[in-house]
Amino acid sequence: MTNGNIGDFGARLKEAMSERGLTGRELAAKAGTTEATVSRYAGGERRPDGFAVLAGLARALNVSSDYLLGLTNNPFEKGSLPAEVKNLLAGWLRADEGDRAVIRTVLAKYGVQI
């Protein structure tokens, strides 16, 4: 778990933006803030002062505010997983060992080991 410093917030924000293919402008529009503000946050210059902006960013990125703040390494709200993750897990649980080997091979190409 990270220590929640200001750089962690910026790094987590940039990573979440990148994973979702969002620009600073797009995130700002979804979160109800300005592009300049998102840029300052992503650059590690500042963190949100108030809950409203933090909540807007988390909601727009579909991550928890605790994740953005570095209080947890789990980006999802407690008890919530996106539908595609639930479907992947369900498929994994139904797969036989041969199919799981194929899935492991594909995931290994992306640096994921299970």
Accessible surface in RSA format (square Angstrom, percent):
REM  Atomic radii and reference values for relative SASA: ProtOr
REM  Chains: A
REM  Algorithm: Lee & Richards
REM  Probe-radius: 1.40
REM  Slices: 20
REM RES _ NUM      All-atoms   Total-Side   Main-Chain    Non-polar    All polar
REM                ABS   REL    ABS   REL    ABS   REL    ABS   REL    ABS   REL
RES MET A   1   163.54  84.7  95.68  63.3  67.86 161.6  73.01  62.1  90.52 119.9
RES THR A   2    49.76  35.4  34.82  35.3  14.94  35.6  41.64  55.9   8.13  12.3
RES ASN A   3   124.94  86.2  83.64  80.8  41.30  99.5  47.37 114.0  77.57  75.0
RES GLY A   4    11.06  13.6   0.00   N/A  11.06  13.6   3.18   8.7   7.88  17.6
RES ASN A   5    72.29  49.9  65.88  63.7   6.41  15.4  35.37  85.1  36.92  35.7
RES ILE A   6    75.39  42.9  72.43  54.0   2.95   7.1  72.43  52.2   2.95   8.0
RES GLY A   7    37.74  46.5   0.00   N/A  37.74  46.5  31.24  85.7   6.50  14.6
RES ASP A   8    30.98  21.7  29.19  29.1   1.79   4.2   2.18   5.1  28.80  28.7
RES PHE A   9     0.00   0.0   0.00   0.0   0.00   0.0   0.00   0.0   0.00   0.0
RES GLY A  10     0.84   1.0   0.00   N/A   0.84   1.0   0.84   2.3   0.00   0.0
RES ALA A  11    57.29  52.7  49.50  76.4   7.80  17.7  51.83  73.0   5.47  14.5
RES ARG A  12    18.68   7.8  18.53   9.4   0.15   0.3  10.25  14.0   8.43   5.1
RES LEU A  13     0.00   0.0   0.00   0.0   0.00   0.0   0.00   0.0   0.00   0.0
RES LYS A  14   113.08  55.2 108.94  66.8   4.14   9.8  58.68  52.8  54.40  57.9
RES GLU A  15    86.01  49.4  79.50  60.1   6.51  15.5  30.47  58.9  55.53  45.3
RES ALA A  16     2.07   1.9   1.15   1.8   0.92   2.1   1.92   2.7   0.15   0.4
RES MET A  17    20.18  10.5  20.18  13.4   0.00   0.0  20.18  17.2   0.00   0.0
RES SER A  18    86.88  73.4  61.61  82.2  25.27  58.2  33.87  72.1  53.01  74.3
RES GLU A  19   120.61  69.2  80.42  60.8  40.19  95.7  43.36  83.9  77.25  63.1
RES ARG A  20    86.16  36.2  56.38  28.7  29.78  70.9  39.73  54.3  46.43  28.1
RES GLY A  21    61.58  75.9   0.00   N/A  61.58  75.9  36.60 100.4  24.98  56.0
RES LEU A  22    29.94  16.7  18.97  13.6  10.97  27.6  19.78  13.9  10.16  27.3
RES THR A  23    76.12  54.1  69.40  70.4   6.72  16.0  73.85  99.2   2.27   3.4
RES GLY A  24    18.08  22.3   0.00   N/A  18.08  22.3   9.32  25.6   8.76  19.6
RES ARG A  25   164.99  69.3 163.70  83.4   1.29   3.1  60.24  82.3 104.75  63.5
RES GLU A  26    78.59  45.1  73.92  55.9   4.67  11.1  31.75  61.4  46.84  38.2
RES LEU A  27     0.00   0.0   0.00   0.0   0.00   0.0   0.00   0.0   0.00   0.0
RES ALA A  28     4.15   3.8   4.08   6.3   0.08   0.2   4.08   5.7   0.08   0.2
RES ALA A  29    83.41  76.7  48.95  75.5  34.46  78.4  60.78  85.6  22.63  59.9
RES LYS A  30   133.30  65.0  97.10  59.6  36.20  86.2  53.44  48.1  79.86  85.1
RES ALA A  31    12.70  11.7   0.00   0.0  12.70  28.9   2.01   2.8  10.69  28.3
RES GLY A  32    70.24  86.6   0.00   N/A  70.24  86.6  38.50 105.7  31.74  71.1
RES THR A  33    31.16  22.2   8.20   8.3  22.96  54.7   8.85  11.9  22.31  33.7
RES THR A  34    80.55  57.3  76.01  77.1   4.54  10.8  77.54 104.1   3.01   4.6
RES GLU A  35    77.09  44.3  71.71  54.3   5.38  12.8  25.83  50.0  51.27  41.9
RES ALA A  36    52.57  48.3  41.96  64.8  10.61  24.1  49.21  69.3   3.36   8.9
RES THR A  37    20.00  14.2  20.00  20.3   0.00   0.0   4.83   6.5  15.16  22.9
RES VAL A  38     0.85   0.6   0.85   0.8   0.00   0.0   0.85   0.7   0.00   0.0
RES SER A  39    67.77  57.3  57.32  76.5  10.45  24.1  26.77  57.0  41.00  57.4
RES ARG A  40    90.90  38.2  90.64  46.2   0.26   0.6  18.27  25.0  72.63  44.0
RES TYR A  41     5.98   2.8   5.98   3.4   0.00   0.0   0.00   0.0   5.98   7.4
RES ALA A  42    12.72  11.7  10.80  16.7   1.91   4.4  10.80  15.2   1.91   5.1
RES GLY A  43    54.09  66.7   0.00   N/A  54.09  66.7  25.73  70.6  28.36  63.5
RES GLY A  44    22.32  27.5   0.00   N/A  22.32  27.5   8.99  24.7  13.32  29.8
RES GLU A  45   119.48  68.6  90.83  68.7  28.65  68.2  41.49  80.3  77.99  63.7
RES ARG A  46    86.19  36.2  83.43  42.5   2.76   6.6  33.36  45.6  52.83  32.0
RES ARG A  47    80.99  34.0  74.54  38.0   6.45  15.4   9.52  13.0  71.47  43.3
RES PRO A  48    22.04  16.1   1.56   1.4  20.48  74.4   1.56   1.3  20.47 127.2
RES ASP A  49   130.21  91.2  86.85  86.4  43.35 102.5  42.73 100.6  87.48  87.2
RES GLY A  50    38.19  47.1   0.00   N/A  38.19  47.1  33.64  92.3   4.54  10.2
RES PHE A  51   151.90  76.0 138.85  86.0  13.05  34.0 141.99  86.1   9.92  28.4
RES ALA A  52    81.68  75.1  65.96 101.8  15.73  35.8  72.03 101.4   9.65  25.6
RES VAL A  53    43.86  28.9  41.97  38.0   1.89   4.5  43.77  38.0   0.09   0.2
RES LEU A  54    16.30   9.1  16.30  11.7   0.00   0.0  16.30  11.4   0.00   0.0
RES ALA A  55    14.65  13.5  10.62  16.4   4.03   9.2  13.51  19.0   1.14   3.0
RES GLY A  56     5.17   6.4   0.00   N/A   5.17   6.4   4.56  12.5   0.62   1.4
RES LEU A  57     0.00   0.0   0.00   0.0   0.00   0.0   0.00   0.0   0.00   0.0
RES ALA A  58     6.08   5.6   5.95   9.2   0.12   0.3   5.95   8.4   0.12   0.3
RES ARG A  59   178.63  75.0 155.13  79.1  23.50  56.0  80.50 110.0  98.13  59.5
RES ALA A  60    23.49  21.6   0.06   0.1  23.42  53.3   9.85  13.9  13.63  36.1
RES LEU A  61     0.00   0.0   0.00   0.0   0.00   0.0   0.00   0.0   0.00   0.0
RES ASN A  62    93.66  64.6  87.81  84.9   5.85  14.1  25.63  61.7  68.03  65.8
RES VAL A  63     6.60   4.3   1.10   1.0   5.50  13.3   2.49   2.2   4.11  11.1
RES SER A  64     9.13   7.7   9.13  12.2   0.00   0.0   8.57  18.2   0.56   0.8
RES SER A  65    27.27  23.0  26.37  35.2   0.90   2.1   3.06   6.5  24.21  33.9
RES ASP A  66    64.95  45.5  64.60  64.3   0.36   0.8   5.24  12.3  59.71  59.6
RES TYR A  67    25.85  12.1  25.85  14.7   0.00   0.0   7.74   5.8  18.11  22.3
RES LEU A  68     0.00   0.0   0.00   0.0   0.00   0.0   0.00   0.0   0.00   0.0
RES LEU A  69    43.85  24.4  43.03  30.8   0.82   2.1  43.03  30.2   0.82   2.2
RES GLY A  70     0.40   0.5   0.00   N/A   0.40   0.5   0.00   0.0   0.40   0.9
RES LEU A  71    99.80  55.6  88.51  63.3  11.29  28.4  89.77  63.0  10.03  27.0
RES THR A  72    35.59  25.3  35.59  36.1   0.00   0.0  20.33  27.3  15.26  23.1
RES ASN A  73    83.36  57.5  64.40  62.2  18.95  45.6  33.72  81.2  49.64  48.0
RES ASN A  74    77.04  53.1  71.13  68.7   5.91  14.2  27.71  66.7  49.33  47.7
RES PRO A  75    37.60  27.4  37.60  34.3   0.00   0.0  37.60  31.0   0.00   0.0
RES PHE A  76    51.12  25.6  44.79  27.7   6.33  16.5  46.05  27.9   5.07  14.5
RES GLU A  77    98.35  56.5  95.01  71.9   3.33   7.9  43.31  83.8  55.03  44.9
RES LYS A  78   201.57  98.3 174.31 107.0  27.27  64.9 120.85 108.8  80.72  86.0
RES GLY A  79    89.57 110.5   0.00   N/A  89.57 110.5  45.52 124.9  44.05  98.7
RES SER A  80    49.18  41.6  43.69  58.3   5.49  12.6  39.58  84.3   9.60  13.4
RES LEU A  81    64.95  36.2  53.54  38.3  11.40  28.7  55.22  38.8   9.72  26.2
RES PRO A  82    26.59  19.4  14.65  13.4  11.95  43.4  25.86  21.3   0.74   4.6
RES ALA A  83    69.88  64.2  60.78  93.8   9.10  20.7  62.82  88.5   7.06  18.7
RES GLU A  84   113.02  64.9 109.08  82.5   3.95   9.4  54.55 105.5  58.48  47.7
RES VAL A  85    41.43  27.3  41.43  37.5   0.00   0.0  41.43  36.0   0.00   0.0
RES LYS A  86   112.20  54.7 106.39  65.3   5.81  13.8  57.40  51.7  54.79  58.4
RES ASN A  87   101.93  70.3  94.64  91.5   7.30  17.6  24.20  58.2  77.74  75.1
RES LEU A  88   128.86  71.8 121.60  87.0   7.26  18.2 123.93  87.0   4.93  13.3
RES LEU A  89    88.68  49.4  88.40  63.2   0.28   0.7  88.68  62.3   0.00   0.0
RES ALA A  90    37.97  34.9  32.50  50.1   5.47  12.4  37.04  52.2   0.93   2.5
RES GLY A  91    26.04  32.1   0.00   N/A  26.04  32.1  21.70  59.6   4.33   9.7
RES TRP A  92    50.94  20.4  49.57  24.0   1.36   3.2  30.60  16.3  20.33  33.0
RES LEU A  93   132.18  73.6 109.73  78.5  22.45  56.4 109.93  77.2  22.25  59.9
RES ARG A  94   187.20  78.6 152.86  77.9  34.34  81.8  78.00 106.6 109.20  66.2
RES ALA A  95    18.81  17.3   4.53   7.0  14.29  32.5  11.13  15.7   7.68  20.3
RES ASP A  96    91.78  64.3  80.24  79.9  11.54  27.3  46.28 108.9  45.50  45.4
RES GLU A  97   110.56  63.5 102.68  77.7   7.88  18.8  70.77 136.9  39.79  32.5
RES GLY A  98    48.14  59.4   0.00   N/A  48.14  59.4  39.45 108.3   8.69  19.5
RES ASP A  99    76.63  53.7  76.00  75.6   0.63   1.5  11.30  26.6  65.33  65.2
RES ARG A 100    52.10  21.9  52.10  26.6   0.00   0.0   1.88   2.6  50.22  30.4
RES ALA A 101    49.78  45.8  46.34  71.5   3.44   7.8  48.37  68.1   1.41   3.7
RES VAL A 102    93.79  61.7  91.36  82.7   2.43   5.8  93.79  81.5   0.00   0.0
RES ILE A 103    60.76  34.6  59.04  44.0   1.72   4.1  60.76  43.8   0.00   0.0
RES ARG A 104    81.29  34.1  77.93  39.7   3.35   8.0  38.10  52.1  43.18  26.2
RES THR A 105    85.51  60.8  79.33  80.4   6.18  14.7  58.63  78.7  26.88  40.6
RES VAL A 106    72.26  47.6  72.26  65.4   0.00   0.0  72.26  62.8   0.00   0.0
RES LEU A 107    53.79  30.0  53.79  38.5   0.00   0.0  53.79  37.8   0.00   0.0
RES ALA A 108    56.65  52.1  38.94  60.1  17.71  40.3  39.96  56.3  16.69  44.2
RES LYS A 109   162.99  79.5 122.83  75.4  40.16  95.6  78.32  70.5  84.67  90.2
RES TYR A 110   167.67  78.3 137.11  78.0  30.57  79.5  97.75  73.5  69.92  86.2
RES GLY A 111    69.23  85.4   0.00   N/A  69.23  85.4  35.99  98.8  33.23  74.4
RES VAL A 112    66.26  43.6  62.46  56.5   3.81   9.2  65.61  57.0   0.66   1.8
RES GLN A 113   165.98  92.8 134.56  98.3  31.42  74.8  41.39  88.1 124.59  94.5
RES ILE A 114   103.13  58.7  52.49  39.1  50.64 122.1  84.42  60.8  18.71  50.8
END  Absolute sums over single chains surface
CHAIN  1 A     7369.3       5781.6       1587.8       4257.9       3111.4
END  Absolute sums over all chains
TOTAL          7369.3       5781.6       1587.8       4257.9       3111.4
